[in-house]
Amino acid sequence: MPTSNDNLTLHGFEPYKEKKGEEYMGEEQLQHFKNLLTAWKTELMEEVDRTVSHMQDEASNFPDPADRASQEEEFSLELRTRDRERKLIKKIDKTIEHIDADDYGFCDSCGVEIGIRRLEARPTATQCVDCKTLAEIKEKQVGL
């Protein structure tokens, strides 16, 4: 649940505090991450709505070509940002599906636990740190 504590992290949620002997990705943990992801998605959707309103309100046909170019560049940057957020929303939806299917928190590559702290930092993570590091190294080698 969101709180007004100064120790907030992602989207108003405190980091999950594991209880001694608690099962990894049990009911409480899954609910925590589902709530966190839902709040994050809501924030992104609200930002999309704000962008649409802003662009409709600010759309002007400036007589000065420099003013028009500035506005077009601003809109272009906003649209690129929204496109990245749209892709993130899809990733959040897919992650929520994994939670609903009770298939969340485990590495897609090797099957080990991704870990609560990593998921707090990146709730849509699908790989453990080791597999992600290896994938990035391979990516750099291929990109040379």
Backbone as a chain_set.jsonl record, in Angstrom:
{"seq": "MPTSNDNLTLHGFEPYKEKKGEEYMGEEQLQHFKNLLTAWKTELMEEVDRTVSHMQDEASNFPDPADRASQEEEFSLELRTRDRERKLIKKIDKTIEHIDADDYGFCDSCGVEIGIRRLEARPTATQCVDCKTLAEIKEKQVGL", "coords": {"N": [[0.846, -1.192, 0.0], [0.513, 2.284, -0.732], [2.305, 4.742, 1.1], [2.966, 7.576, 3.288], [5.544, 7.794, 3.992], [9.015, 8.805, 4.249], [10.738, 7.018, 3.174], [10.178, 6.049, 0.641], [9.969, 4.219, -2.431], [9.696, 3.048, -5.594], [6.979, 4.409, -7.179], [5.466, 5.185, -4.908], [5.472, 3.049, -3.178], [6.686, 1.241, -0.429], [9.74, -0.617, -0.084], [9.48, -4.167, -0.271], [9.378, -6.005, 2.678], [10.821, -8.847, 3.627], [9.656, -11.624, 5.482], [10.9, -13.7, 8.094], [11.606, -16.945, 7.065], [9.698, -16.857, 5.088], [8.0, -17.876, 2.135], [9.422, -17.636, -1.084], [8.083, -15.526, -3.474], [5.467, -15.844, -2.596], [1.965, -15.42, -1.736], [1.697, -12.775, -0.544], [3.978, -11.394, -1.49], [3.651, -11.559, -4.269], [1.271, -10.09, -4.522], [2.149, -7.591, -3.629], [3.965, -6.837, -5.701], [2.224, -6.858, -7.861], [0.472, -4.782, -7.148], [2.306, -2.661, -7.145], [3.139, -2.624, -9.855], [0.689, -2.088, -11.097], [0.122, 0.474, -10.11], [2.261, 1.861, -11.251], [1.676, 1.553, -13.974], [-0.722, 2.993, -14.075], [0.223, 5.587, -13.513], [1.767, 6.001, -15.831], [-0.226, 5.904, -17.807], [-1.737, 8.149, -17.096], [0.111, 10.112, -17.674], [0.246, 9.883, -20.446], [-2.334, 10.77, -21.09], [-2.099, 13.417, -20.201], [-0.196, 14.361, -21.997], [-1.534, 14.212, -24.459], [-3.603, 16.07, -24.008], [-2.039, 18.366, -23.573], [-0.78, 18.649, -26.071], [-2.982, 19.102, -27.711], [-3.951, 21.484, -26.618], [-1.785, 23.205, -26.94], [-1.213, 23.195, -29.628], [-0.442, 25.117, -32.265], [-0.538, 27.256, -35.078], [2.071, 28.682, -35.805], [3.155, 31.73, -37.258], [5.824, 32.31, -37.581], [8.545, 30.544, -38.83], [10.639, 29.507, -37.223], [9.528, 29.4, -34.652], [7.487, 27.574, -35.159], [9.005, 25.325, -35.843], [10.32, 24.86, -33.434], [8.162, 24.158, -31.795], [7.301, 21.838, -33.124], [9.529, 20.199, -32.745], [9.482, 19.941, -29.956], [7.033, 18.58, -29.648], [7.701, 16.257, -31.028], [9.71, 15.15, -29.407], [8.166, 14.656, -27.102], [6.379, 12.76, -28.135], [8.113, 10.642, -28.772], [8.969, 9.961, -26.232], [6.503, 9.151, -25.121], [6.082, 6.943, -26.757], [8.079, 5.181, -25.902], [7.121, 4.824, -23.326], [4.68, 3.613, -23.906], [5.555, 1.149, -24.845], [6.665, 0.242, -22.487], [4.369, 0.04, -20.918], [3.147, -2.145, -22.169], [5.009, -4.071, -21.466], [4.701, -4.047, -18.706], [2.04, -4.968, -18.542], [2.435, -7.573, -19.513], [4.075, -8.562, -17.508], [2.325, -8.472, -15.323], [0.568, -10.432, -16.194], [2.256, -12.647, -15.911], [2.459, -12.687, -13.136], [-0.218, -13.245, -12.457], [-0.351, -15.782, -13.514], [1.171, -17.125, -11.763], [3.9, -17.205, -12.251], [6.107, -15.583, -11.779], [9.075, -13.778, -10.965], [11.155, -15.497, -11.336], [14.059, -16.424, -13.144], [14.002, -16.253, -16.656], [15.925, -17.453, -18.192], [17.611, -19.247, -16.666], [16.099, -20.142, -14.532], [16.43, -19.639, -11.794], [15.759, -17.842, -8.687], [14.985, -14.454, -9.163], [15.133, -12.458, -7.298], [14.114, -10.414, -4.575], [15.111, -7.766, -4.089], [16.213, -7.014, -6.586], [13.903, -7.119, -8.147], [12.46, -5.115, -6.927], [13.907, -2.912, -7.759], [13.678, -3.158, -10.51], [10.844, -4.002, -11.557], [9.886, -5.333, -13.812], [11.778, -7.121, -14.568], [13.127, -10.002, -16.131], [15.186, -11.677, -15.982], [17.804, -13.086, -13.955], [20.498, -11.415, -12.226], [23.002, -12.468, -13.025], [22.484, -13.847, -15.499], [21.486, -11.723, -16.995], [23.717, -10.048, -17.074], [25.508, -11.673, -18.541], [24.073, -11.772, -20.959], [24.216, -9.09, -21.727], [26.978, -8.811, -22.096], [27.387, -10.582, -24.244], [25.828, -9.238, -26.137], [27.303, -6.863, -26.476], [29.636, -7.935, -27.592], [28.721, -8.931, -30.028], [27.931, -6.589, -31.173], [30.286, -5.334, -31.875]], "CA": [[0.0, 0.0, 0.0], [1.275, 3.521, -0.694], [2.355, 5.417, 2.387], [3.553, 8.903, 3.214], [6.862, 7.678, 4.592], [10.101, 9.352, 3.443], [11.508, 5.894, 2.675], [9.444, 5.535, -0.511], [10.721, 3.901, -3.63], [8.966, 3.085, -6.845], [5.549, 4.711, -7.276], [4.808, 5.333, -3.623], [5.46, 1.799, -2.42], [7.884, 0.91, 0.33], [10.294, -1.915, -0.474], [8.89, -5.306, 0.423], [10.212, -6.531, 3.762], [10.6, -10.279, 3.752], [9.538, -12.164, 6.829], [11.748, -14.868, 8.286], [11.01, -18.206, 6.645], [8.637, -16.627, 4.104], [8.201, -18.496, 0.834], [9.708, -16.708, -2.177], [6.952, -15.273, -4.374], [4.2, -16.275, -2.011], [0.803, -14.553, -1.98], [1.943, -11.369, -0.183], [4.975, -10.823, -2.395], [3.026, -11.398, -5.586], [0.316, -8.983, -4.43], [2.947, -6.364, -3.54], [4.474, -6.48, -7.022], [1.086, -6.552, -8.727], [0.042, -3.432, -6.774], [3.334, -1.739, -7.6], [3.057, -2.543, -11.318], [-0.58, -1.434, -11.446], [0.301, 1.908, -9.829], [3.191, 2.373, -12.264], [0.92, 1.63, -15.235], [-1.67, 4.102, -13.934], [1.002, 6.818, -13.682], [2.127, 6.14, -17.247], [-1.451, 6.209, -18.556], [-2.076, 9.54, -16.798], [1.073, 10.94, -18.419], [-0.208, 9.854, -21.838], [-3.493, 11.669, -21.162], [-1.601, 14.799, -20.08], [0.483, 14.715, -23.24], [-2.559, 14.448, -25.482], [-4.235, 17.357, -23.679], [-1.052, 19.419, -23.793], [-0.565, 18.843, -27.506], [-4.191, 19.714, -28.26], [-4.031, 22.863, -26.126], [-0.653, 24.008, -27.397], [-1.051, 23.156, -31.082], [-0.667, 26.424, -32.878], [0.074, 27.447, -36.385], [2.884, 29.881, -35.671], [3.583, 32.293, -38.539], [7.276, 32.296, -37.64], [9.03, 29.171, -39.048], [11.459, 29.064, -36.099], [8.596, 29.028, -33.579], [6.807, 26.357, -35.592], [9.993, 24.247, -35.758], [10.531, 24.583, -32.009], [7.004, 23.426, -31.298], [7.315, 20.505, -33.72], [10.577, 19.437, -32.072], [8.965, 19.632, -28.623], [6.033, 17.529, -29.806], [8.401, 15.05, -31.457], [10.329, 14.58, -28.205], [7.095, 14.109, -26.262], [5.84, 11.547, -28.754], [9.11, 9.574, -28.605], [8.886, 9.548, -24.823], [5.265, 8.395, -24.952], [6.239, 5.664, -27.433], [8.836, 4.33, -24.975], [6.214, 4.491, -22.228], [3.702, 2.665, -24.441], [6.222, -0.153, -24.833], [6.789, -0.129, -21.079], [3.036, -0.392, -20.469], [2.976, -3.515, -22.661], [5.876, -4.927, -20.644], [4.035, -4.137, -17.396], [0.898, -5.879, -18.719], [2.964, -8.939, -19.637], [4.559, -8.941, -16.175], [1.131, -8.758, -14.511], [0.095, -11.753, -16.636], [3.129, -13.638, -15.271], [2.055, -12.756, -11.73], [-1.5, -13.942, -12.411], [-0.107, -17.189, -13.851], [2.064, -17.628, -10.726], [5.151, -17.473, -12.958], [6.826, -14.317, -11.652], [10.178, -13.719, -10.019], [12.157, -16.505, -11.654], [14.795, -16.111, -14.363], [13.562, -16.935, -17.871], [17.048, -18.177, -18.788], [18.143, -20.362, -15.864], [15.08, -20.605, -13.6], [16.664, -19.303, -10.386], [15.045, -16.67, -8.189], [15.549, -13.165, -9.565], [15.422, -11.782, -6.035], [13.212, -9.318, -4.199], [15.745, -6.446, -4.26], [16.295, -6.724, -8.028], [12.545, -6.856, -8.629], [12.073, -3.784, -6.43], [14.568, -1.93, -8.619], [13.176, -3.325, -11.871], [9.764, -4.983, -11.397], [9.618, -6.073, -15.043], [12.947, -7.958, -14.876], [12.819, -11.395, -16.455], [16.413, -12.453, -15.83], [18.618, -12.823, -12.776], [21.623, -10.523, -12.513], [24.053, -13.191, -13.749], [22.069, -14.075, -16.885], [21.379, -10.416, -17.651], [25.092, -9.607, -17.313], [26.01, -12.461, -19.67], [23.373, -11.333, -22.176], [24.765, -7.786, -22.115], [28.326, -9.039, -22.612], [27.225, -11.148, -25.586], [25.31, -8.174, -26.985], [28.428, -5.967, -26.777], [30.55, -8.64, -28.476], [28.096, -9.002, -31.337], [27.848, -5.219, -31.69], [31.604, -4.796, -32.251]], "C": [[0.883, 1.243, 0.0], [1.204, 4.142, 0.702], [2.97, 6.789, 2.21], [4.927, 8.932, 3.881], [7.922, 8.279, 3.669], [10.911, 8.253, 2.767], [10.839, 5.255, 1.448], [10.384, 5.185, -1.644], [9.779, 4.045, -4.804], [7.463, 3.317, -6.651], [4.803, 4.703, -5.952], [4.756, 4.074, -2.785], [6.787, 1.611, -1.696], [8.421, -0.422, -0.178], [9.663, -3.039, 0.356], [9.867, -5.799, 1.478], [9.861, -8.005, 3.962], [10.534, -10.687, 5.219], [10.376, -13.438, 6.925], [10.987, -16.14, 7.899], [9.917, -18.075, 5.596], [8.998, -17.274, 2.757], [8.424, -17.415, -0.223], [8.528, -16.694, -3.152], [5.679, -15.952, -3.885], [3.136, -15.214, -2.279], [1.085, -13.069, -1.705], [2.923, -10.696, -1.132], [4.37, -10.581, -3.779], [2.048, -10.221, -5.58], [1.042, -7.645, -4.369], [3.394, -5.919, -4.934], [3.345, -6.174, -8.006], [0.57, -5.139, -8.428], [1.016, -2.383, -7.298], [3.244, -1.535, -9.109], [1.783, -1.835, -11.774], [-0.488, 0.068, -11.219], [1.199, 2.55, -10.871], [2.469, 2.549, -13.596], [-0.058, 2.801, -15.198], [-0.958, 5.439, -14.127], [1.343, 7.058, -15.147], [0.912, 6.518, -18.091], [-1.875, 7.664, -18.327], [-1.155, 10.486, -17.554], [0.694, 10.992, -19.899], [-1.378, 10.822, -22.018], [-3.061, 13.131, -21.083], [-0.936, 15.255, -21.377], [-0.519, 15.034, -24.334], [-3.226, 15.801, -25.238], [-3.294, 18.515, -23.974], [-0.885, 19.705, -25.282], [-1.791, 19.479, -28.163], [-4.289, 21.181, -27.863], [-2.966, 23.753, -26.756], [-0.497, 24.047, -28.915], [-1.439, 24.501, -31.682], [-0.005, 26.448, -34.236], [0.844, 28.763, -36.332], [3.276, 30.407, -37.052], [5.113, 32.238, -38.692], [7.775, 30.856, -37.788], [9.885, 28.642, -37.881], [10.585, 28.636, -34.926], [7.895, 27.715, -33.893], [7.755, 25.155, -35.445], [10.253, 23.872, -34.299], [9.39, 23.757, -31.437], [6.982, 22.006, -31.861], [8.374, 19.62, -33.067], [10.13, 19.027, -30.669], [7.953, 18.493, -28.692], [6.698, 16.203, -30.187], [9.069, 14.356, -30.269], [9.281, 13.954, -27.289], [6.558, 12.799, -26.829], [6.813, 10.374, -28.651], [9.081, 9.042, -27.173], [7.643, 8.712, -24.594], [5.365, 7.033, -25.629], [7.023, 4.691, -26.554], [7.937, 3.9, -23.819], [5.14, 3.497, -22.668], [4.293, 1.25, -24.445], [6.379, -0.658, -23.402], [5.454, -0.61, -20.521], [2.766, -1.823, -20.934], [3.797, -4.494, -21.825], [5.273, -5.105, -19.247], [2.852, -5.095, -17.48], [1.357, -7.333, -18.786], [3.45, -9.447, -18.277], [3.389, -9.271, -15.251], [0.532, -10.11, -14.898], [0.933, -12.864, -15.994], [2.772, -13.797, -13.795], [0.765, -13.553, -11.605], [-1.349, -15.436, -12.695], [0.821, -17.858, -12.834], [3.419, -18.028, -11.314], [6.018, -16.214, -12.941], [7.967, -14.46, -10.657], [11.273, -14.735, -10.26], [12.766, -16.206, -13.02], [14.287, -16.935, -15.543], [14.667, -17.806, -18.468], [17.462, -19.408, -17.989], [17.174, -20.875, -14.801], [15.306, -20.276, -12.135], [15.841, -18.077, -9.994], [15.75, -15.398, -8.66], [15.932, -12.371, -8.325], [14.546, -10.566, -5.815], [13.845, -7.962, -4.483], [15.843, -6.068, -5.734], [14.916, -6.389, -8.573], [12.018, -5.522, -8.103], [12.657, -2.711, -7.336], [14.022, -1.963, -10.036], [12.084, -4.397, -11.857], [9.453, -5.806, -12.643], [10.782, -6.982, -15.438], [12.514, -9.398, -15.121], [14.046, -12.29, -16.326], [17.097, -12.105, -14.512], [19.806, -11.961, -13.193], [22.686, -11.233, -13.356], [23.695, -13.392, -15.223], [21.963, -12.764, -17.66], [22.767, -9.884, -17.992], [25.686, -10.352, -18.501], [25.375, -12.026, -20.991], [23.93, -9.989, -22.667], [26.177, -7.921, -22.67], [28.257, -9.59, -24.034], [26.755, -10.092, -26.581], [26.426, -7.213, -27.413], [29.384, -6.628, -27.757], [30.005, -8.705, -29.895], [28.083, -7.625, -31.999], [29.174, -4.641, -32.142], [31.851, -4.808, -33.714]], "O": [[1.912, 1.255, 0.674], [0.182, 4.071, 1.383], [3.44, 7.134, 1.126], [5.404, 9.993, 4.283], [7.758, 8.27, 2.449], [11.699, 8.541, 1.866], [10.936, 4.044, 1.252], [11.453, 5.776, -1.796], [9.137, 5.083, -4.966], [6.775, 2.508, -6.03], [3.654, 4.27, -5.877], [4.057, 4.04, -1.772], [7.861, 1.795, -2.269], [7.655, -1.264, -0.649], [9.359, -2.863, 1.536], [11.05, -5.987, 1.196], [8.766, -8.354, 4.402], [11.257, -10.165, 6.067], [10.533, -14.162, 5.942], [9.867, -16.372, 8.355], [9.274, -19.065, 5.246], [10.144, -17.221, 2.31], [7.714, -16.41, -0.259], [8.051, -17.742, -3.587], [4.927, -16.548, -4.657], [3.391, -14.228, -2.971], [0.757, -12.209, -2.523], [2.716, -9.551, -1.531], [4.563, -9.522, -4.376], [2.007, -9.444, -6.534], [0.606, -6.673, -4.985], [3.222, -4.757, -5.303], [3.497, -5.324, -8.884], [0.265, -4.384, -9.351], [0.607, -1.35, -7.828], [3.271, -0.4, -9.586], [1.808, -1.066, -12.735], [-0.964, 0.851, -12.041], [0.928, 3.662, -11.326], [2.629, 3.569, -14.266], [-0.204, 3.519, -16.187], [-1.466, 6.323, -14.818], [1.225, 8.177, -15.645], [1.011, 7.357, -18.986], [-2.323, 8.334, -19.257], [-1.588, 11.54, -18.021], [0.812, 12.042, -20.531], [-1.412, 11.596, -22.974], [-3.586, 13.981, -21.803], [-1.1, 16.4, -21.798], [-0.365, 16.02, -25.055], [-3.393, 16.588, -26.17], [-3.699, 19.523, -24.554], [-0.852, 20.862, -25.701], [-1.653, 20.3, -29.07], [-4.665, 22.025, -28.676], [-3.222, 24.916, -27.067], [0.275, 24.854, -29.433], [-2.585, 24.943, -31.613], [0.967, 25.738, -34.491], [0.35, 29.81, -36.749], [3.683, 29.633, -37.919], [5.626, 32.131, -39.807], [7.456, 30.018, -36.944], [9.851, 27.447, -37.589], [10.864, 27.628, -34.277], [7.726, 26.858, -33.025], [7.344, 24.094, -34.976], [10.391, 22.693, -33.975], [9.605, 22.794, -30.7], [6.672, 21.063, -31.133], [8.146, 18.429, -32.857], [10.371, 17.897, -30.244], [8.007, 17.556, -27.896], [6.288, 15.144, -29.71], [9.005, 13.134, -30.136], [9.48, 12.859, -26.764], [6.313, 11.847, -26.089], [6.388, 9.234, -28.463], [9.159, 7.836, -26.939], [7.712, 7.67, -23.942], [4.795, 6.061, -25.134], [6.676, 3.513, -26.468], [7.985, 2.75, -23.383], [4.735, 2.635, -21.888], [3.617, 0.282, -24.095], [6.24, -1.853, -23.142], [5.412, -1.56, -19.739], [2.217, -2.626, -20.179], [3.345, -5.597, -21.516], [5.333, -6.195, -18.677], [2.671, -5.939, -16.601], [0.741, -8.215, -18.187], [3.26, -10.615, -17.937], [3.45, -10.234, -14.487], [0.046, -10.847, -14.04], [0.398, -13.894, -15.584], [2.782, -14.909, -13.266], [0.657, -14.435, -10.752], [-2.115, -16.255, -12.186], [1.213, -19.012, -13.011], [4.006, -19.041, -10.934], [6.59, -15.829, -13.961], [7.854, -15.157, -9.649], [12.218, -14.829, -9.478], [12.066, -15.784, -13.94], [14.158, -18.156, -15.449], [14.385, -18.78, -19.166], [17.646, -20.486, -18.555], [17.404, -21.939, -14.226], [14.46, -20.598, -11.301], [15.302, -17.372, -10.846], [16.972, -15.287, -8.564], [16.954, -11.684, -8.317], [14.273, -9.795, -6.734], [13.194, -7.091, -5.059], [15.582, -4.921, -6.095], [14.775, -5.469, -9.378], [11.213, -4.871, -8.769], [11.994, -1.721, -7.647], [13.912, -0.926, -10.69], [12.363, -5.568, -12.115], [8.825, -6.86, -12.547], [10.774, -7.553, -16.528], [11.658, -9.938, -14.42], [13.968, -13.501, -16.531], [16.987, -10.984, -14.017], [20.078, -11.802, -14.383], [23.211, -10.649, -14.303], [24.519, -13.132, -16.099], [22.308, -12.703, -18.84], [22.974, -9.331, -19.072], [26.299, -9.738, -19.374], [26.054, -11.924, -22.013], [24.094, -9.779, -23.869], [26.538, -7.219, -23.614], [28.975, -9.128, -24.921], [27.217, -10.05, -27.721], [26.486, -6.801, -28.571], [29.896, -5.966, -28.66], [30.757, -8.551, -30.858], [28.206, -7.506, -33.218], [29.2, -3.563, -32.735], [32.916, -4.385, -34.164]]}, "num_chains": 1, "name": "protein.A"}
